[in-house]
Amino acid sequence: MSILAGIDAAAGGEVLLIDNLGRTDEACVGDLVAIEARQAGIAGVVVWGCHRDTDELAAIGLPVFSIGPCPASPRLGPDSTEPPSLPPVAGEDGDLVVADSDGVLVVPAAVRGDVTALAERIVTAERAQAERALAGDSLREQLQWKAFQERRRAEPGYTFRSHLALINGAFE
């Protein structure tokens, strides 16, 4: 499916997922795609591949996430007048796409509520821990690091994740 067909199929407020096979030798999204997507009411673009026109994309203001920038446009094969057919990116209608400058996560609709609740608990715990750390209460003290190490020596199978769950801590 072409990018424009994806834009046609998207409803306002959705995120357009584009699969360019993780290619890093060409950019399949640039300012023109971003302008078209924004005008169609798309909330953002996620590319499994590269983008170009980074400065223009920033000015357009539509969030675009990719593997990274590449100045080269896609090139057609020597015997082809059509771009290659690309498989769909992993994501379906109803899935939640969460993205920031660290990366992109596609959450399947079936587990959206559970993942969102867990993420909210982690963010709340981390913010509280950060505030306490900035006030002088070290993270190692907050997370009872010495107690974890002692129990781990006695129980080699005891994991830090288990410890965090036990003390309602987070360290993501």
C-alpha positions as CSV (number, residue, x, y, z in Angstrom):
1,M,0.0,0.0,0.0
2,S,1.3,3.4,-0.8
3,I,1.8,6.1,1.8
4,L,-1.0,8.2,0.3
5,A,-3.4,5.2,0.4
6,G,-2.5,4.9,4.1
7,I,-3.3,8.6,4.6
8,D,-6.6,8.1,2.7
9,A,-7.5,5.1,5.0
10,A,-6.6,6.9,8.3
11,A,-9.2,8.7,10.3
12,G,-8.5,12.0,11.9
13,G,-6.4,11.8,15.1
14,E,-4.9,8.4,14.1
15,V,-1.1,7.7,13.8
16,L,0.1,6.6,10.4
17,L,2.5,3.6,10.6
18,I,4.8,3.2,7.6
19,D,6.9,0.1,7.1
20,N,10.0,0.7,4.9
21,L,11.6,-2.6,6.1
22,G,13.9,-0.7,8.5
23,R,15.9,0.6,5.5
24,T,18.6,3.1,6.4
25,D,19.8,3.8,2.8
26,E,16.8,5.8,1.8
27,A,14.1,8.0,3.4
28,C,10.5,7.4,2.5
29,V,9.0,10.3,4.5
30,G,9.8,13.9,4.2
31,D,8.1,17.3,4.3
32,L,5.5,16.6,1.6
33,V,4.2,13.4,3.3
34,A,4.1,15.3,6.6
35,I,2.2,18.2,5.2
36,E,-0.3,15.8,3.5
37,A,-0.7,13.8,6.7
38,R,-1.2,16.9,8.8
39,Q,-3.8,18.3,6.5
40,A,-5.6,14.9,6.6
41,G,-5.8,15.3,10.4
42,I,-3.3,12.6,11.2
43,A,-1.8,12.9,14.7
44,G,1.7,11.6,13.9
45,V,3.8,9.4,11.7
46,V,5.9,6.4,12.8
47,V,8.3,5.1,10.2
48,W,10.1,1.7,10.3
49,G,12.8,3.3,8.2
50,C,14.2,6.8,7.7
51,H,12.9,10.3,7.2
52,R,14.4,13.3,5.4
53,D,13.8,17.1,5.6
54,T,14.4,17.2,9.4
55,D,14.3,20.9,9.6
56,E,11.2,21.2,7.6
57,L,9.5,18.5,9.6
58,A,10.2,20.4,12.8
59,A,8.6,23.5,11.2
60,I,5.5,21.6,10.1
61,G,5.0,20.5,13.6
62,L,3.6,17.0,12.9
63,P,5.4,14.4,15.1
64,V,7.4,12.1,12.9
65,F,9.4,9.2,14.5
66,S,11.8,7.1,12.5
67,I,15.1,5.2,12.8
68,G,16.8,8.4,11.9
69,P,17.5,10.9,9.1
70,C,18.7,10.0,5.6
71,P,19.0,12.5,2.8
72,A,18.4,10.0,0.0
73,S,14.9,9.6,-1.5
74,P,13.7,6.1,-2.4
75,R,15.0,4.8,-5.7
76,L,13.1,2.5,-8.0
77,G,14.8,-0.7,-9.2
78,P,16.3,-0.8,-12.7
79,D,13.4,-2.9,-14.1
80,S,10.6,-1.4,-12.1
81,T,8.4,1.6,-12.6
82,E,6.5,1.0,-9.3
83,P,7.8,1.0,-5.8
84,P,8.1,-2.4,-4.1
85,S,5.1,-3.7,-2.2
86,L,5.8,-3.4,1.5
87,P,4.3,-5.5,4.3
88,P,2.2,-3.7,6.9
89,V,3.9,-2.4,10.0
90,A,3.0,-4.2,13.2
91,G,-0.1,-2.4,14.3
92,E,-3.8,-2.7,13.8
93,D,-6.9,-0.4,14.1
94,G,-7.6,0.3,17.8
95,D,-4.0,-0.2,18.9
96,L,-2.4,2.5,21.0
97,V,0.7,4.2,19.6
98,V,2.8,6.0,22.2
99,A,5.9,7.9,21.1
100,D,8.4,10.4,22.4
101,S,12.0,11.3,21.6
102,D,13.2,8.0,23.1
103,G,11.2,5.8,20.7
104,V,7.9,4.3,19.7
105,L,5.7,1.6,21.3
106,V,2.6,0.0,19.7
107,V,0.3,-1.4,22.4
108,P,-2.2,-4.0,21.1
109,A,-5.8,-2.9,21.7
110,A,-6.5,-6.1,23.7
111,V,-4.0,-5.1,26.5
112,R,-4.3,-1.4,26.2
113,G,-6.0,-0.9,29.5
114,D,-3.5,-3.1,31.5
115,V,-0.5,-1.5,29.8
116,T,-1.8,2.0,30.4
117,A,-2.5,1.4,34.0
118,L,0.9,-0.2,34.6
119,A,2.6,2.7,32.8
120,E,0.7,5.3,34.9
121,R,1.8,3.5,38.1
122,I,5.4,3.4,36.9
123,V,5.4,7.1,35.9
124,T,3.8,8.1,39.3
125,A,6.3,6.1,41.2
126,E,9.3,7.4,39.3
127,R,8.2,11.0,39.6
128,A,7.8,10.6,43.4
129,Q,11.2,8.9,43.6
130,A,12.8,11.7,41.5
131,E,11.4,14.4,43.8
132,R,12.6,12.5,46.9
133,A,16.1,12.0,45.3
134,L,16.3,15.7,44.5
135,A,15.4,16.5,48.1
136,G,18.4,14.3,49.3
137,D,16.8,10.8,49.8
138,S,19.1,8.7,47.5
139,L,17.5,6.3,45.1
140,R,19.4,3.4,46.6
141,E,17.9,4.2,50.0
142,Q,14.4,4.6,48.5
143,L,14.7,1.2,46.7
144,Q,16.2,-0.5,49.8
145,W,19.2,-1.5,47.7
146,K,21.1,-3.1,50.6
147,A,18.1,-5.2,51.6
148,F,17.8,-6.4,48.0
149,Q,21.5,-7.4,47.9
150,E,21.2,-9.3,51.2
151,R,18.1,-11.2,50.1
152,R,19.7,-11.9,46.7
153,R,22.8,-13.4,48.4
154,A,20.4,-15.7,50.4
155,E,18.1,-16.3,47.4
156,P,20.0,-16.1,44.1
157,G,16.7,-16.4,42.2
158,Y,15.3,-13.2,43.8
159,T,15.2,-10.6,41.1
160,F,15.4,-6.8,41.3
161,R,12.0,-6.6,39.5
162,S,10.5,-8.8,42.3
163,H,12.1,-6.6,44.9
164,L,10.7,-3.4,43.2
165,A,7.2,-5.0,43.1
166,L,7.5,-5.9,46.8
167,I,8.4,-2.4,47.8
168,N,6.2,-0.6,45.2
169,G,9.3,1.0,43.6
170,A,10.2,1.7,40.0
171,F,13.5,1.9,38.2
172,E,12.8,2.1,34.5
